[in-house]
Amino acid sequence: MRSLSLKLTLAFLVVGLTGAVLVAVIVGLQTPRQFDQFMLDAYQADMVQNLARVYQQQGGWDNIAAIVIRTQPQRRGGPEFSQAPVVLVDENRVVVYGGRRYHTGEQLAEADLAKAVPITVNGQTVGRLLFTSSDIFNPEREPPEAAFLRRVNQAILFGALGAAVVALLLGILLARSIAGPVRELTEATEAVAGGELGRQVEVRTSDEIGELAVSFNQMSQDLARGRTLRQQMTADIAHDLRTPLSVILGFTEALAEGKLAGNPEMYGIMHDEARHLQHLVEDLRTLSLADAGELTLNLQACEPRALLERAAAAHAAGAGEKQIRLVVEAPADLPPVNVDVERMAQVLNNLVSNALRYTPEGGEIKLSAAAEAGAIALQVRDNGAGIAPADLPYIFERFYRGDQARTVQEGESGLGLAIAKSLIEAQGGTIAAASELGRGTTFTLVLPVA
């Protein structure tokens, strides 16, 4: 049995049948008992009322035996008269009719007296009636009662069958409503496993199955986007490696063939390209270690202002060449943050160098720090060109370049912000960017307090 729809249908059917059978059994057992009790109560009430009327008419219990003898035969073909299963006593507990249990003139026992029903005339108790047996209504000797019980049992049976049919129909509908989306998810999962990344399924409900479909769609989109990013990253890595390698190979071949004579300028170019290759390899290694969770961190308490001042000092000369004001604003009494100082210097240097690259002459770069709830927020803000809204969500992705015209000759590999994000998150912090074209960009780093 491999079909979820069939399993659910049978499950609903079993539940419905079980409930119907239990109801039928319980009702079937209780109906005869309750019906007999109902008839007994009615019989008792009628007899008490009749005896009270007889006592009031006769002024006593004389010749009462003829009244309490039943005139209905117990079985077909049986005697026409039978003794009623009752005991009648007067106000002094003296038996005036004993049936099969007591003799006339005896005293009624205390235990039986508590079970007797009082007979009242004009507000006074003139006697008590004790019913000695509740089994006075035999369906075999009372065909109308048997017919009534038989009809009740038939109704219970038909009701149980109807409930089973309804349970089956509802089970089929519910099973299809559950198994249908699950089957679509299975097919879509097989398609994704076969390489069809980005496959989507229709979300029909908002319950757990719907949430599963939404999660699957998101996963499929992420996988498709991840594959695209990996392909783009591979192409970017190949491009970034090929350019400096082509320069180095070109010079070395020319030197080996004697076409060019070596000179300091040529060697300087080759050295710069080799350093660029080394920088790219180190960046890739840092990202791979961060992805694997193996990045070595030396966490220690450090003053936020000291981190900002170190970054400002490292770029003071470059800012001075472009006549850009480099400002540090941070209270001296801020609590220390728990970070790796060298990794934080790497992150801040990357952000400040980016700000210097896109801030015009005469502009300003502000490095600030402020306390938040249990954390410290560091900001690097410039009033440069800003980032386009379409590019802003992707600036932390690897090898992403908002301006495709920029090349590695400008000193960019597209890994700087991706590395900054990995390093900040590895230290338990977060990084975010806000920007407006023509008005500048603000990077905010939130770090835990030491």
Buried (B, 14 or more C-beta within 10 A) or exposed (E): EEEBBEEBBBEBBEEBBEBBEEBBEEBBEEBBEEBBEEBBEEBBEEBBEEBBEBBEEEEEBEEBBEBBEBEEEBEEEEEEEBEBBBBBBBEEBBBBBBBEBBEEEBEBEEEBEEEBBEBEBEEEEBBBBBBBEBEBBEBEBBEEBBEBBEEBBEEBEEBBEEBBEEBBBBBBEBBBBBBBBBBBBEEBBEBBEEEEBBBEBEBEEEEEBBEBBEEBBEEBBEBBEEEEBEEBBEEBBEEBBEBBEEBBEEBEEBBEEEEBEEEEEBEEBBEEBBEBBEBBEEBBEBBEBBEEEEBEEEBEEBBBBEBBBBBBEBBEEBBEEEEBEBBBEBEEEBEBBBBBBEBBBBBBBBBBBBBBBBBEEEBBBBBBBBBEEEBBBBBBBBBBBBBEEEEBEEBBBBBBBEEEEEEBEEEBBBBBBBBBBBBBEBBBBEBEBBBEEEEBBBBBBBBBBB
